[in-house]
Amino acid sequence: MGLNKEMPAMDAYATKTDRTAALGVIRQLLGERLQTGEAARAQHCHSTTIIEPQLPDAVAFPRSEGEVSEIVKICCRYRVPVVGFGTGTSLEGHVNAPMGGVSVDFGEMKRVVAVNAQDLDCVVEPGITRKALNEELRDTGLFFAIDPGADASIGGMAATRASGTNAVRYGTMRDNVLALKAVMPDGSIISTGQRARKSAAGYDLTRLLIGSEGTLGLITELTLRLHGLPEAISSANCGFPDIHSACLAVIDTIQFGIPVARIELLDELSVRAVNAYSGLSLQEMPLLLLEFHGSSSAVAEQAAACGEIFAERGGTAFAWSANPQERNRLWQARHDAYWATLRLRQGATCITTDACVPISALADCVTSAQEKVKSLGMIAPIVGHAGDGNFHMTLLIDRDNPAETAKAGEFVGWLAECAVSMGGTCTGEHGIGQGKMRYLAKELGTATCWMTRIKEAIDPLNIMNPGKITAGSG
């Protein structure tokens, strides 16, 4: 259909004079909460891809939905790009500003607006982080289940359709956001739904904005699904002779219908890194980490069933515990895997990528990826949310070495195409951002043309996070 367009040139946006004028009007609104210093701007752009950081012209710190609306109205009037910013934990260049513009930091919009315990939902502002939210909910007996590892903001998690370690049981952000409020590209404010658990009223605008990565609007309020804290939680770990056996054990666990809350995969190199960084003594072999939620008897039964399945796949030294200190230490080590990986090669930079395939293809995809890394002579530990077929590979490279950077780019492309060829996706949870636009087009074909049409209809000036998802995929 040929509907995709190249990313607009810089001169398609506001001139330097108009940008200065726009920032002057925003400063009248925010005062010192508009920052133009290089240090502040540099903190609001980054990428763990091979794309270089691209700074915005300024950073705004609104305190209310009304202020966000006014900022966007000003940017619309002067045609200045707008880039949403939560905590900056996204991984595919989402918060880069290739066309400059204003980075809107939601760090001062972090209230819990309401908790409706009887209905198992709450209403929050976008800047609150998942850990802060669960701290607020602690006395209610409820919790918000999505755990991407990093202490990301709830608004950012919705914008990137985050998931994480609990997704195998509790789903992703798509499943846990009931409704949104958002500021659209003209500055108008919309509500996409009510607190009802289901609706057949019109287009599902909530799901349209979830995962749109700030390219259609800025999320300013979220209504979230909550869950009751389980009576008992236990964790387990088990080593395997090889990655293939571990993946087959995951497939068996899912197919037998055991309701695991988390089932994570670490290859031998990741286990070695985690042991050294977190002071653990896990078996240095392909490892599965699990967590079970339910009654005391249920978690014991689930653990026993997994132990039997794993033994049949060659699993050794299966161990489980309901001790909260041991469990927390184990999962904190898993969440620190990125920092642990950095220590495997001093002075290296991490280039992190992910893919997701049907469970039945997980073993083949992971082992193929290991073989590809070996053929390229690279270091790339694997960790993954194996319960839903999603895994991550962290390439350790010298960014000053063009040959290594080229190899990293080659591998990222190869993995994306490998996953797609197996019926999977180029990204299970990192998102598209700047880093995976070309692979999105290969995965969805002409569907990306319709994404471009939606973008053009909602944001005809292309000021909302330009250069992301479909721009330039042509």
N, C-alpha and C positions, 0 to 999 in steps of 0.2 A: 504493500500500500504506500510505502515511502512517506509516511507521515512524520517520522522523527526528524527533528531539526538539530542542527549543530548548536552548541552553546553560544549564546549571544556574545558579541565582542564587548570589550569594556566600554566602548563609546556608545553602546546601546543603552547604557545606564546614565545616571546623573553625571554631569560634568563636575570637575573639581570645585568650581564655584558653587554649584547647586548642592554638592555634598556638604560643603562648609555651611551653607545656609540651613540645610536640613539638621545638621548637628547643632547649630545654634538654636533652632527652635526646640529640639529635644532637650538641650541644656536648660532652657527656660522652664521646661516641665520637670526635669529631674535634678537640676543643680549638680552637686558633686557626685551624684549617682550615675553620671555619664563620664566615662573615663576614656581618654585618648592617648595615654602614655604607652610607650612601646611594650613595657613589661606586662601591663594588663592585657594588651592586645595579643601578645605572644602566648599568654596563658589560656587564651580562648581560641586557639587553633592548634591542631596537632593531627598526626596520623600514624598509626602503626603499620600502614602500608608503605610502599616505596615512594609514595607521593610526598613531596615536601610540604611543610606547614605553610599556610597562606593566611596572612593576618587580616582581620577586619579593620575598618577605619576607626571604630570606637566600640566600647562595651557599655551597654545600658543595664541598669539594675532596677527594674520596676518592682513595686511593692503591691500592686493591685492589678486586677483584670482591666480596670479602666485605664491605667497607665499603659499597659501593653497595647490596648486598642489605640490610644493616642499616638504611641510610637509608630505603630504600623500605618496609621493614617498619614502621618508625616512622611514616612518612607515611601508610601504609595504616591503621595503628591509630588515628591521630588524624584521618584524612581530610584530609590536607594535599596540595595539588597538587604534582606533580613535573615539572620541565621540564629535559630534557637539554640540555647546552651543550658544543659542540666548540671551534671558534674564532670562532664568531659571524659567519660569512660568508654565512649563508643570507639570502634576499632577500624572503620573504613573511611576515614576522612569526612565524616558527617558534619563536623563543626568547622572545617576549613572554610575560608571565605575567598574563593578564587576570583570573585568580582568585587572584593572589598565589601563595604557596607557596615551594618550595625549588628553586633552580636548581642542578643537579648538573653541575659543571664537570669535564671529564675531562682537564684539562691536565696532571695529575700521573700519569696512566695512559698512558704512551707508550712502553712497551717493545716491542721485537721479540722475541717469545717463542721463535720457531723459524724457521729458513730451511731448506726442504727443496729444495735446488737440483736434485736428480735428478728430483723430481716437479714442478718449476716451481710451487711454492707457498710461502707463508709464513704464520705466525700472529702477529698483532699485537694490542696493546691499542688501544682506540678513540681515545685522545688523540694518537697520533702523526700528524704531518701527512704529506701525500704527498711533499713535498720531503725531509723528514727520512728517510722510509722509503727513498726512492730513493738517498739518500746512504749509508744503511746497506747497501744492496744492491749498490753500485757495484762492489765487488771480486768479486762472484759472476758477473758477466756477465749479470745479469737485471735487469729493471725492472718497476715497477708502472705500467700504461699509462694509467690514467684521469687526465685533466688538466682540471679545471674552471676553471683560470685562477688563482683564489685559492688560497693555500696552506692549504686546508681540512684538517680532521682526517679521518682515514679513517672513524671512527665516524659523524661527521656526514654524510660523503659517502654512506655506506650508508643512513643514516636518511632522507635526502632523495632517494635514488636518483639521485645525481649522474652526469653524463656529461662533456661538454666537448669540447675540440678534437680529441681522438683517437678519438672514438666511432665515426666512420665506418669505421674499420678494426678497433678493439679492443673495441667495444661499450661498455656503460654499467656502472655498479656492479652492476646485476642480473646481468650476464654474468660478472663478475669476483670475486664473493664465493661461495666454495664452501660455507661453513658459518659459523654464528654461535654465540656464547654470549650470553645476555641475561638480565637480571633482570626478572621479570614483575611485574605490579602488586601481588601479595601478597608480593613479596620473594623468591620462589623463583627458582632459577637453572636455566635450561634450555640444552641443546645442540641445535642444529637439524640437525646432520649430521656426517659424518666428512670425511676428506680425499679420498675417492674422487671421480673426475671425473664420475661419474654415479651416480644412485640411483633406485630405484623404491620406496623404503621410506616409505610413509605420505604425509601431507600435506606440501607443500613450505613448511614454516614459515620457511625462510630467506628465500624470496621474499615471504612475507607480512610479515616484519619490515622488509625492505628497502623503503624508500619510505613506511613507516608514520609517519615524522616524530616518533618518540618517543611516539606515542599508544597503543601497545600494550606497550611495554617499553623498557628501556635496554640498548643493545648494549654488552657488556663485553669481547668478544674476537671477532676476525674471522680466518677462514682465506681467504687471497686467492690468486687465480690470478696467476702471473707470466709474463713473456715474455722471450725472449732478446733482448739488445741487438742491433739490426741491424748488419750489417757496415758499411753506409754509410747516411748520411742526407743528403738534399739538400732545399733549399727553393726556392720559386719565387714570383713574383708577376706579375700581368698586369692591365692596366687595360682597361676596357670603356666604350663610349659611353653606356651606361645600365644601370640595375639589371636590367632585363628580359633584356638580352643576357648579362649575367654569370650570372644564374640559369639561363638556357638552356644556357650552357656547363657549369655544374655538372651539370645533368641529363644532358647528353651524356657527360660524364666517367664518371658512375656507370653509365649504361646500357652504355657500352663496356667496363665491367668493369676499368677501370684501378684498381689497388689503392692509391689514395692513403691516406696515414695521416691527413692533415688537409687540409681544404679550407674556408677561412674567407672570408666575405664582409664587406666594409666599404663603406659608401656614401661618397659624396664628402665629406660633412661629417665623418664619422669619420676619413677619411684626413687631412683638413686638421688635425683635432685631434691625431691621433697624430704627424704631422710636427712640429707646434709643440711638443708635450710631450716627445717622445723625440729630437728633432733629426734626423729622417729627411728624405728627399727623395723620397718615393713620389709617383707621379703622382696629382694631386688629381682623381680621377674614380672611379667605382665600381671596386673592386679585389678580386681574388681572391688570397689567400695560400694556398700549398700546401706540403705536406711529403711526401716519399717515403722509404720505408724498404725496405731490401733489400741485395742485393749492389751493388757499384759499377756493374756493367753494367746491372742492373735499374733502379736509380734514374735512370740516364741515359736508358734507354729509356722509362720512365714519363714523365719530364719532356718528352722529345721528342714523345711521343704527345699529351700535354696541350697543348703548344704548337701542334700542328696543329689540334686541336679548337677551341682558343680563337681562332685566326686566322679560322676559318670563322664564328665568332660575333662578329667585329669586334674581337677582342682586339688590343691594341697593346703594343709594347715588352715582350714576354714575356722574363723574365730568370730564370735559375736558378743556384744556387751550392751547392757542397758545403762551403764554408768554414764551420766551426763558429761562429766569432765573428760572422760576418754573419747566420747562421741564428738564433743565440741573441738577437742584438740585435733582429731582426725580430719574433720571437715574444714577447720581453719587451715590446716596444712594443704588440703586440696584447693582451697580458694587462693592460697599463696603460691600456687604452682608457677604462675607467670614469673614472680620474683625469684623463685627457686631456679627456674630455667635459665635466667640471666647469668647465674653463677657458674653454669656449665662451660661458659666461654668468656673469660674476662675481656671487657671492652666491647663486647658484641652488642648488636641491636636486635631486638626481637621483631620479626615480621610474622604476625599471627593471622592465620586463615582458618576457615571452617567449611565444612560440607555436611550434608545430611542425605541419607539414603534410606530406602525401605529397610526394615530390620533384617530381612532375609538376605540383603546385599551387603550388610555391614562388614562381615568378615572378609569378603573379597575386596571391598573398597579399601579397608584399612591396610590389609597386607599388600595390596598393589601400591598404596601410597608409601609404605615403608620401603618397598623395592625401588620405587622411583627416587626417593630421597637418597638411598644408598648409591644408586647409579650416578647421581649428581655430586656425590661426595660431600653432602651437607649434614649438619646436625639439626634434627627437627623432632623433638619429643612429641608424644601424642597424649592428650587427655580428651575425654569425651563423655557426653551425656548419652551413654550407650543405650539406655532404655528407650530412646526415641530415634536412634540411628544417627545422632549428631556427634561429630568429633572435631577436635581442634588440633592443628599442627602449628608449632612455633618454630620458625626458621631463625637460626642464630647466624647473623651475617655481619660482615664489616661493611658499613654503609659507604666507606671511602674506597671500597674495592668494586669497580664497575662490573667485573666478571661475576662476583658473588651476588650483586644486586640483580644482574640479568638472570642468574640462575634462580633467584627467589621469584622473580616475575614469571619465569618459565614454569616453575612448580605450581604457583598459585593458579595459573591458567590451566595447567594439566589436571590438577585436582578438580577444578570446577567442571571441566569437560568430562572427566571420569565419572563424577557423581551424577551428572545429568544423563550420561549414557546408561547408567544403572537405574534410571527412573527416579533419581534424586534431584537435589537442588544445589546450586553453587553456594548457598549460604543458608544454614539452618537457623541462625540467630544473630549473626553480626550485622546483617543488613547489606544493602548495596552501596550507599554513599557514593564516593568517587571511585573506590577501588574495584568494584565488580560490575560496572555498567556494561562492559562489553560481554560479560558472561550472562547477564540477565537477558540480553537480546538473543543469545544462542539458546538459552533455556526456554524462553517463552515465545520467541519468534515475533509474529505480527501482533501479539497481545501487547507488546511494548508500545506499538503505535497508538493503541487505544489508551494506554497510560498517558502518553503524550497529549492526546486529545483532552483527557480529563484535566491534566495540568494546565493546558492552554485555556480551557473553559473557566476554570476556577481562578487561575492566576495569569491573566493575559499579559501582564507586564513582566512576568517571570522574576519577581523580586523575592519570592519565598525560597530560601536556600538554593539558589541557582547552581547548576553544574552538578546536580546529584540525581541518582536513580536512572533517568532516561536521557538527560541532556548529553548530546554528543555521541550517542550510541548508534546513530544514523544508519 
